[in-house]
């Protein structure tokens, strides 16, 4: 089943985010290599693809996991959480409707 993982950044998290980004991306690459990643990306803090020093307010990952517990365990091990980028993470079952 698919799960949406939503990370909410702490204020002014850009420095911590940039430091932890390589490890975060490596985990996403693993999901992609396994064919489980649907999409992933950050929420810019301003209306721009490149928010510069404004940074980001969080991230969204949609990926396939065997069950909710597996998705939560994966999310709890995110380097952004360990680095203090995320104030919190929520994991919800997700039903993809479009594109079909």
C-alpha positions in Angstrom: 0.0 0.0 0.0 1.1 3.6 -0.5 1.7 5.9 2.4 2.2 9.7 2.6 5.0 10.8 4.9 4.7 14.5 5.8 7.6 16.1 7.6 7.1 19.6 9.1 10.3 21.6 9.5 11.2 23.6 12.6 11.7 27.3 11.9 15.0 28.3 10.3 15.9 24.7 9.5 17.9 25.4 6.3 21.4 24.8 7.7 20.4 21.5 9.4 18.5 20.5 6.2 21.5 21.1 4.0 23.9 19.2 6.3 21.6 16.1 6.5 20.4 16.2 2.8 22.9 13.7 1.4 21.9 11.0 3.9 18.2 11.8 3.4 18.6 11.6 -0.4 20.4 8.3 -0.1 17.5 6.7 1.7 15.1 8.0 -1.0 17.4 6.6 -3.7 17.1 3.2 -2.0 13.3 3.4 -2.1 13.5 4.4 -5.8 15.9 1.5 -6.6 13.4 -0.9 -5.0 10.6 0.5 -7.1 8.7 1.8 -4.1 9.0 5.6 -4.4 6.2 7.4 -6.1 7.3 11.0 -5.4 9.3 13.0 -2.9 10.2 16.7 -2.5 10.2 19.7 -0.1 7.7 22.5 0.5 9.4 25.8 -0.4 8.8 28.5 2.2 8.0 30.9 -0.5 6.4 30.6 -3.9 9.5 29.6 -5.8 11.3 26.5 -7.0 14.4 27.9 -5.5 13.5 29.6 -2.2 17.2 30.4 -1.4 17.7 31.5 2.2 13.9 31.3 2.9 14.3 27.6 3.0 11.6 25.0 3.3 8.7 24.3 5.6 8.7 20.5 5.3 8.6 17.6 2.9 6.3 15.1 1.3 7.2 11.5 0.4 4.7 9.0 -1.1 6.0 5.5 -1.2 5.0 1.9 -1.0 5.4 -0.1 2.3 4.0 -3.4 3.4 2.0 -1.8 6.2 1.6 1.4 8.3 4.1 0.2 11.0 6.8 -0.3 8.3 6.1 3.1 6.9 6.3 4.7 10.4 9.5 2.9 11.2 11.0 4.1 8.0 9.9 7.7 8.6 11.2 7.6 12.2 14.7 6.8 10.9 14.9 9.8 8.5 18.1 11.8 8.9 16.1 15.0 8.8 14.3 13.9 12.0 17.6 12.9 13.7 19.2 16.2 12.6 16.4 18.4 14.1 15.1 19.5 10.7 11.6 18.1 11.3 9.6 19.2 14.3 7.4 16.1 13.6 6.4 13.6 11.0 3.0 12.2 10.2 2.4 9.0 8.2 -1.0 8.3 6.5 -2.2 5.6 4.2 -2.6 7.1 0.7 -4.8 6.0 -2.2 -3.5 7.1 -5.6 -6.3 7.9 -8.0 -4.7 10.0 -10.7 -2.8 9.7 -12.9 -4.0 6.2 -13.5 
